[in-house]
Each structure stands twice: as C-alpha cells, then as structure tokens.
Amino acid sequence: MEKIVKQGLLYDFYGELLTERQKQIYEDAVFSDMSLSELSDEYGISRQGVHDLLKRCDKTLAEYEAKLGLIARFQKIREKIEMIQRLTVQEEIRMLAEEIIEEL
C-alpha cells in the first residue's frame, strides 16, 4: 500500500488517539504536504523534532492497527461486499451492497 494512503487510513481510524499537537503537525505533514522546514517554522521546533514527532506518530498509529486490526477488518468487509455485489443478479441486492460500500 502506498505510504500516503496507508498514513491516511491509519489517521482516519486512529488519529483521534493522538494528542492535539501531534494531530496538527501530522495533518500538516501528511495532508498539507508541508516540509520539515515549514513545520519547524510553523510550530517553533527543530526540523529533527518534527521528524521525530512524525516517526513516533507513524509508529503509534501502526501499533494501534497491530493491536486492534480495524483497518484489516474494514478492508475484508469491503472486499466481501464487493464480491456480493459482483455475484448478485437481483438489482435490489446489488444496490444495497453498493450503499453499504459507500457508507464504509
């Protein structure tokens, strides 16, 4: 899985478990694509401090996934619903599966 996509998924599922400061810096780094220099200027910490914080956040989020497995479960459910959708002949069931996928 591409790193940015993986970071986005991890943040979507577990980002609320980070501190407010971690969330702000992580969002700016990952979603706004700010550089370490830009982040260090914005938050008044060193580039190394920003780098370390981002690495800790990545590690923390990955550990949550390793323990809880929510993303893996989400992806399995999505795959099964997509399979139901492909195999279903009845339009009503197909549409219901499509609605569930959109809600995920």
Secondary structure, 3 states (H helix, E strand, C coil): CCHHHHHHHHHHHHHHHCCHHHHHHHHHHHCCCCCHHHHHHHHCCCHHHHHHHHHHHHHHHHHHHHHHCHHHHHHHHHHHHHHHHHHCCCHHHHHHHHHHHHHC
